[in-house]
Amino acid sequence: MSAAESLFDKLWNSHLVKAQSESTPAIIYIDLHLVHEVTSPQGFDLLREKGIGVRRPERTLATLDHSTPTLPPDANGQRPYYTAQAHRQVQALRDNCKEYGIEIHDWDSPYRGIVHVMGPEMGATQPGMTIVCGDSHTSTHGAFGALAFGIGTTEVGHVLAKQCLLQSKPKSMRIKVDGRLPENVTAKDLALNIIRYLGMNGGTGFVIEYAGEAVRSLDMEGRMTLCNLTIEAGARAGMIAPDKTTIDYLRGRPRVPQGDAFEEAATVWLQLASDEDAVFDSEITLDASSMRPSITYGTDPGMSLDIGEPVPRADSKSHEKALEYMGFEGGQQMSERNVDVVFIGSCTNGRISDLRAAANVLSGRKVAPHVRMLVVPGSESVLRQAESEGLHEIFSTAGAEWRLPGCSMCLAMNGDLVAAGETAVSTSNRNFEGRQGSGSRTLLASPETAAASAVLGHVASVSDLDSVEIS
Amino acid sequence: MQAITKLTGPILVLEQENIDTDQIIPARFLTATDFDGIGEHLFADWRLDANGEPKPGHVLNEPRARRSPILVGGHNFGCGSSREHAPHALLGFGFRVVISSQIADIFRSNSQNVGLLPVVLEADQHATLVQMDGEEITVDLEECNVVVKTSDGVEHCWPFSIDPFARHCLMRGLDRFEFLNQAEDAIVAFEENR
C-alpha cells in the first residue's frame, strides 16, 4: 500500500510531468492559466522571441482588471483610463489574446471581473486542478481543492509556451480551526487571526491546507477569502478539500461539465482529501470561538488586533516605523482614529456575499459626511446580482459610490487612490506603505467592519452600531 | 541574462524588515509592457519626492548606492505581490545580489528567473552584515559562500544553500526555459496519458 498522502501531495503527484531530481526541479502540468493585463505582456514577448505559440489556448483565460477604470465611459464611449500607458497595456492584452487565440473577457463580456472572482464564477476553477496566474492572490482558487499559486512574468511565458512550470516541492502545513466563529466574526477576521498567529512570513516555504469545523462551516465565498489571504502569511498556496458546499457552488456554472457528467466529476472531486494518517511538515490547531472582529493597525497584514483592543506598544524598530507611518501610538484606542475613505471590493472581499454584508449594515443608515466610500463589485456577475437585489441603491442612498468591477483601490493603479496621510478602512488584502496611493494608510477589515466604520466615521465594529438608530 | 559566479563589492544595507514588493516597485509603475528603465522607479516612494526628485539624505540617493552590487535587506525581503518588476527594478538600479535572513518565495523564484542572486544567511550572520553598511564583501556562487572581514580583522566565510538548478542557471546565465523545452516528449506523454 502506498504511503498516506495529503491533499497537496495528491495534487502535486497527479500533475508531475517529470519528478524532481537532486539537480533539477520538478516539471508540473498546469490545468488552468489565468491572465491579466499587468503581468502578461513580457510573457507573450517570450513566445515571440522563441517563435512559438500558446500551447493550450483552451487552458488559458484572460480578463482586464488591474488597471481598468471603475468609472463609466464618457459621452463618446471613451473609458477614463488613468494613464495612456494603462490603456496601451490593456490594448496589448487584447492584441495578444487575438494573436494567440485566447478567450478574453473584455468590456463587452458579461463575465469580466477580477481574475480571482471571475474564474470561480465561471466554473473555470475546479477541484483537483493546478491553477496559476501572474498574481500572488491566485491562492484564492485553493478554496476549491485546487493547487493554485501566483507566478512571475517569466513563468507566465513558460506556461503560455509549454503549459508547464519548473517547481521545487514546497513543505506542507495544516491549519485546523476547531469550533465555530462567533456571530459577526467573518472569514476575513478568521484569516486576519491566522496571519496574526503565523506572522506575515510564518507560511514562507509552505503550502497550507485549512481544515476543521470553522473552515468547513464557511460558504465558498468565505473559503475564497481565507485562501486568498494565504499569501499574506507568506505561503504561496492555501487549500480546502472539496465537500458538498464546493459541489453545490459549482453545479450549473458555465465551464463545469453539465448534467450527469457533472455528478460523475463531483464523485471524483469528493475523493480529493488528505488521507487520515497523512503527515504534514507543520500542524497548527486554532480555536475559532475565541476569535473576534479584527482590523490591522500596522503596515503588514500580520499586524492586527481585535477591535476594541489598544494599539500594541512598539517592541522593535520595524514596529516603531510602522506605527509612525500609520500615525498611531502604542496604547491608543483605534476608535479614536477618524476614517477618510472606506473601500469595499477586491479579490478578497468583492463578491456578492461581501456586498450583501456591507449593504446590510448600511441599510437605513448614512455614510458619515467626511467619509468617501467606494463600493466596487468584483465582477460583472457580482454587479448584476447586486443590482438585481437593489444593493446599489442601498449604497447610493447611504452616500457611497457604486462603481464598475475591477481591482480598483486595492492596489490603486487605476487612479482610484487614497491621498497621502488619509486613513482607509479597506476590505482588500494589503496594508503596505503606500499600497493604496503614496502616503496612504490602510486598515484591513471585513466588509461589515468597513461599513460600520463608514457610518460612524471612525474605526468601529458592527456592535458599535447598536447605539445608532436606523432611520 | 547575465551570468554570476563570484562578485566582490560594497554592500548597501536597508535594515527594515518585511520590505515588500510594493515598496520595491509601487504599482503605478507596472503599466509598461516591457521592463526597460524600471530601475529608475526602484523604491520610488522612499527615494523620490512627489515631483520625482531624489529626497536628500536617503541612502539610496547616495552616489555609492549605484556602485553597490549587493543589497542587504531586512528579514523577509520581497514579501507581497508576485510582480517580477521587483527583481527587474533591483537589477536595473545596479544590484546583482540580495542578501537577507529570509526571502519571500515568489520573489526568490522571480529573482532566480531574471538573474538576481538571492542569498539567505543565518540570523546572526545577517545581523553582523547589517552593521557593515558600505563594507566590501564577496559572494561566491561557485563555492556557495559569503566572505566577510569584520572590523576586528577576522575573516568569516559563511556558507549558504541555494537550489542546485537555480545555481546552475545563474552561474551560466542560462534561460530556464530551455530545460522545459527539452522536456517536450515528457509533456506530450503526460497530455496523452491523462
Boltz contact constraints between the chains, C-beta under 6 A:
constraints:
  - contact:
      token1: [A, 17]
      token2: [B, 186]
      max_distance: 6.0
  - contact:
      token1: [A, 17]
      token2: [B, 187]
      max_distance: 6.0
  - contact:
      token1: [A, 17]
      token2: [B, 190]
      max_distance: 6.0
  - contact:
      token1: [A, 18]
      token2: [B, 183]
      max_distance: 6.0
  - contact:
      token1: [A, 18]
      token2: [B, 186]
      max_distance: 6.0
  - contact:
      token1: [A, 23]
      token2: [B, 164]
      max_distance: 6.0
  - contact:
      token1: [A, 24]
      token2: [B, 165]
      max_distance: 6.0
  - contact:
      token1: [A, 25]
      token2: [B, 165]
      max_distance: 6.0
  - contact:
      token1: [A, 27]
      token2: [B, 183]
      max_distance: 6.0
  - contact:
      token1: [A, 29]
      token2: [B, 190]
      max_distance: 6.0
  - contact:
      token1: [A, 38]
      token2: [B, 30]
      max_distance: 6.0
  - contact:
      token1: [A, 41]
      token2: [B, 33]
      max_distance: 6.0
  - contact:
      token1: [A, 67]
      token2: [B, 31]
      max_distance: 6.0
  - contact:
      token1: [A, 85]
      token2: [B, 31]
      max_distance: 6.0
  - contact:
      token1: [A, 86]
      token2: [B, 31]
      max_distance: 6.0
  - contact:
      token1: [A, 89]
      token2: [B, 31]
      max_distance: 6.0
  - contact:
      token1: [A, 89]
      token2: [B, 33]
      max_distance: 6.0
  - contact:
      token1: [A, 92]
      token2: [B, 33]
      max_distance: 6.0
  - contact:
      token1: [A, 135]
      token2: [B, 82]
      max_distance: 6.0
  - contact:
      token1: [A, 136]
      token2: [B, 81]
      max_distance: 6.0
  - contact:
      token1: [A, 136]
      token2: [B, 82]
      max_distance: 6.0
  - contact:
      token1: [A, 150]
      token2: [B, 82]
      max_distance: 6.0
  - contact:
      token1: [A, 150]
      token2: [B, 106]
      max_distance: 6.0
  - contact:
      token1: [A, 152]
      token2: [B, 82]
      max_distance: 6.0
  - contact:
      token1: [A, 152]
      token2: [B, 84]
      max_distance: 6.0
  - contact:
      token1: [A, 152]
      token2: [B, 110]
      max_distance: 6.0
  - contact:
      token1: [A, 152]
      token2: [B, 113]
      max_distance: 6.0
  - contact:
      token1: [A, 153]
      token2: [B, 84]
      max_distance: 6.0
  - contact:
      token1: [A, 154]
      token2: [B, 113]
      max_distance: 6.0
  - contact:
      token1: [A, 158]
      token2: [B, 177]
      max_distance: 6.0
  - contact:
      token1: [A, 158]
      token2: [B, 180]
      max_distance: 6.0
  - contact:
      token1: [A, 162]
      token2: [B, 180]
      max_distance: 6.0
  - contact:
      token1: [A, 164]
      token2: [B, 180]
      max_distance: 6.0
  - contact:
      token1: [A, 164]
      token2: [B, 187]
      max_distance: 6.0
  - contact:
      token1: [A, 166]
      token2: [B, 176]
      max_distance: 6.0
  - contact:
      token1: [A, 168]
      token2: [B, 163]
      max_distance: 6.0
  - contact:
      token1: [A, 201]
      token2: [B, 76]
      max_distance: 6.0
  - contact:
      token1: [A, 201]
      token2: [B, 102]
      max_distance: 6.0
  - contact:
      token1: [A, 204]
      token2: [B, 105]
      max_distance: 6.0
  - contact:
      token1: [A, 236]
      token2: [B, 105]
      max_distance: 6.0
  - contact:
      token1: [A, 300]
      token2: [B, 18]
      max_distance: 6.0
  - contact:
      token1: [A, 318]
      token2: [B, 16]
      max_distance: 6.0
  - contact:
      token1: [A, 318]
      token2: [B, 17]
      max_distance: 6.0
  - contact:
      token1: [A, 411]
      token2: [B, 27]
      max_distance: 6.0
  - contact:
      token1: [A, 413]
      token2: [B, 27]
      max_distance: 6.0
  - contact:
      token1: [A, 413]
      token2: [B, 28]
      max_distance: 6.0
  - contact:
      token1: [A, 432]
      token2: [B, 20]
      max_distance: 6.0
  - contact:
      token1: [A, 432]
      token2: [B, 22]
      max_distance: 6.0
  - contact:
      token1: [A, 434]
      token2: [B, 26]
      max_distance: 6.0
  - contact:
      token1: [A, 434]
      token2: [B, 45]
      max_distance: 6.0
  - contact:
      token1: [A, 435]
      token2: [B, 22]
      max_distance: 6.0
  - contact:
      token1: [A, 438]
      token2: [B, 45]
      max_distance: 6.0
